Amino acid sequence: MKKVRTPLFPTYAQAAALMKASTGTPPKAVRDMITAIHDQTGTPQNPVDWSDPDTWIIERLQGDHEALALKIWQTDGHVMHPRHSYGSWMFINNYALMEADGEGRWQPSERGEKFLKGDEATLRQVDDEEGLLAVLELLSGFEMAKRSDLLPEWMSYLHKVSNFASESSCKTTLHQRLSNLVDRGLVERQGNRYQISPTGLSWLKGSLPERPDDPRKAIIDGVNRYNQQQKQQLRDYLGKMDPYQFEALIGELLRTMGYEDVEVTKASGDKGVDVVGSVQVGITTITEVVQVKRQQGSITRPVVDQLRGALPYHKAIRGTLITLGKFASSCEQAALFPGAAPITLIDGERLIEMLIENQVGIRKSRPVELLELDTSTFEVSEEMAT
């Protein structure tokens, strides 16, 4: 059986909302509503503002279509945007989560009831058939990963189990499944990087086939324990570094990230600035100043104000404040104060991630290659033999 069958893959919360909202409605009425929404293209003079469903549903739809779209939007706290119902519609039909009763109205099937109740066996089965377990297994081999880090192995997986072949379709399916896993708390997202969560790791291990002494579970546990140890060693080492060495390390990080003319300011009179560099933003080269605080406690607002005041001395238009500790809430408010030069705040956890991502002070070893039996090859050989 082919896997990863649903394009426009939804979150499970979205699919559940559509199921609840459409219960008691003929499936054709749901499909007709989806078509009616799709037909709302608008014009340059009267475009559709899709960001406000409460408005466009009433203005653009009528009768049963309007009532059903509003019900979908209002179910479970606006998790299902009616404009994106088609993905959930396909998912529900692919897995027979709804069925028509004697009067031709949609009702949750036995499998659909289990899905709505969050039955683990049902969710694990769907996760397997839609490739979500494969995504979790890929992520388990990384500390943090971008989608581009996962794409080569994801494409290889899809070529073996699905009908998706083009790079664009593979990228889309990966993004959608990561969004599903993030929504369920099985994966954590920070910007454009993803990390399997402790809950996701437990879910993955519980979903792997029951085999005596399955070595994959040991590999996953071992890799994660080792990576956590290395992160802690890096954190401890940074905390013991000489302050100037720490500033030099930040300078090296900036160079690795593409900054040019990076200078670590050692002389007095630098107005609190530790590192200065230039970076290309679009077609413009700008100067950025960095202040480094190798301390474990919380940074308060006066430090942000001090750095902002130093910008004119270096003809800089923005600054960055880096600490091994954390920032008080007042810092976050001051960093993006309206009308003032922006100050980027990087705390200890984010700094560790940046060092790992750019392999400064820590390096990524070659991934372990796992050999897996591909029985599909033997099946093709048997067919040819007959």
C-alpha positions, 0 to 999 in steps of 0.5 A, spaced: 500 500 500 502 506 498 504 511 503 503 519 504 497 519 500 494 526 502 496 532 499 494 538 502 495 534 509 491 538 514 493 538 522 489 533 526 485 539 529 483 541 523 480 535 520 477 534 527 473 541 526 471 539 519 468 532 522 464 536 528 462 541 524 459 537 518 456 532 522 449 531 520 450 534 513 450 531 506 457 530 504 455 533 497 453 539 501 460 540 504 463 539 497 459 544 494 461 549 499 468 548 498 467 549 491 463 555 492 469 558 496 474 556 491 470 560 486 471 566 490 476 569 486 475 577 487 477 582 482 483 588 483 477 593 485 474 588 490 479 583 492 477 578 497 480 579 504 481 571 506 484 573 513 477 575 516 473 569 515 467 573 519 467 578 514 468 574 507 463 568 509 457 573 510 459 577 504 461 572 499 457 566 501 449 565 501 444 560 504 447 553 507 454 554 504 454 561 509 451 557 515 456 551 514 462 555 513 461 559 519 460 553 523 466 550 521 470 557 522 467 557 529 468 550 531 474 548 536 476 556 536 477 557 529 482 552 528 479 550 521 479 556 516 474 554 511 478 556 505 483 551 507 477 545 508 479 541 501 485 538 505 481 536 511 476 533 506 481 529 502 484 526 509 477 525 511 475 521 505 482 517 504 481 514 511 473 513 511 473 517 518 466 519 516 460 515 512 453 517 510 447 514 515 440 512 512 438 519 510 444 520 507 448 525 512 455 525 514 456 521 521 463 519 524 465 512 522 467 507 527 474 509 525 472 516 525 470 516 532 476 513 535 480 519 531 476 524 534 477 521 541 485 521 540 485 513 540 493 512 540 492 506 535 488 509 530 493 516 530 499 511 530 496 508 524 495 514 520 501 517 522 505 511 519 501 511 513 502 519 512 509 518 513 509 522 520 513 517 523 518 517 518 519 525 519 520 524 526 525 518 525 529 523 521 528 528 526 531 524 531 538 524 528 538 531 529 539 536 534 536 541 530 534 541 523 532 545 517 527 542 512 533 542 507 537 538 512 531 533 512 529 533 504 534 529 501 532 523 506 525 525 505 525 525 498 528 518 498 523 515 502 517 518 498 520 515 492 520 508 495 513 509 498 509 514 494 507 517 488 510 524 490 516 525 485 518 532 484 522 536 488 516 541 489 511 536 491 516 533 496 518 540 499 510 541 500 509 534 503 514 535 508 512 542 510 505 540 511 507 534 516 512 538 520 506 543 521 502 537 523 507 535 528 508 542 531 501 543 532 501 536 536 507 538 540 511 532 537 516 537 534 518 544 536 519 549 532 524 555 532 524 560 526 526 555 520 529 550 525 525 544 528 527 539 533 523 533 536 520 534 543 521 529 548 513 527 547 515 526 540 521 522 542 516 518 546 511 517 541 516 515 536 519 509 540 512 507 542 510 507 534 516 503 532 514 495 530 515 491 536 521 487 535 526 484 540 531 488 542 530 493 536 537 496 535 533 503 532 530 505 539 537 504 542 540 508 536 535 514 537 536 514 545 544 514 544 544 519 539 540 524 543 543 522 550 550 524 546 548 530 543 545 533 550 551 531 553 555 535 548 551 541 548 552 541 556 559 541 555 559 546 550 555 550 555 559 549 561 565 551 557 562 557 555 561 559 562 568 558 564 571 562 558 575 568 558 571 574 557 575 576 551 576 569 548 568 569 549 568 575 545 572 573 539 568 566 539 562 571 537 566 574 532 568 568 529 560 566 529 559 572 525 564 571 520 561 564 519 554 567 518 557 571 513 558 578 516 564 582 513 570 586 516 568 583 523 572 587 529 573 585 536 574 591 540 579 591 545 581 598 546 577 602 551 572 607 549 568 602 545 562 605 548 560 598 551 560 595 544 564 588 543 564 586 536 563 590 530 561 587 523 558 589 516 552 584 513 549 585 506 541 586 507 538 586 500 542 590 496 545 594 502 551 593 506 549 595 514 554 596 520 551 592 526 554 592 533 554 587 538 555 587 546 556 580 549 555 579 556 558 572 559 553 572 565 548 567 567 543 571 570 538 576 567 539 582 563 535 588 564 533 594 560 539 599 561 543 594 558 539 595 551 538 602 552 546 603 553 547 599 546 542 603 542 546 609 545 552 606 542 550 605 535 551 612 532 559 612 535 560 606 530 555 609 524 551 602 525 543 602 524 542 596 529 545 592 534 545 585 537 545 583 545 548 576 546 548 573 553 549 566 556 543 568 561 536 570 560 533 577 558 528 580 563 521 582 560 523 589 560 528 588 555 524 585 550 519 591 550 525 596 549 528 591 544 523 593 538 521 600 541 517 604 536 521 609 532 528 606 535 533 602 532 532 595 533 536 591 538 536 583 537 536 579 543 540 572 543 539 568 550 544 562 552 539 557 549 539 561 542 546 562 542 548 554 543 543 553 537 546 558 533 553 555 535 551 548 533 547 550 527 554 554 524 558 549 527 562 554 531 566 551 537 562 544 536 562 540 529 557 535 526 559 528 525 557 524 519 550 521 520 550 514 521 548 510 515 542 504 517 541 499 512 534 497 511 531 491 507 527 493 501 522 487 500 519 491 494 525 489 490 523 482 491 516 483 490 518 486 483 522 480 481 517 475 483 512 478 478 517 478 473 519 471 474 511 469 473 
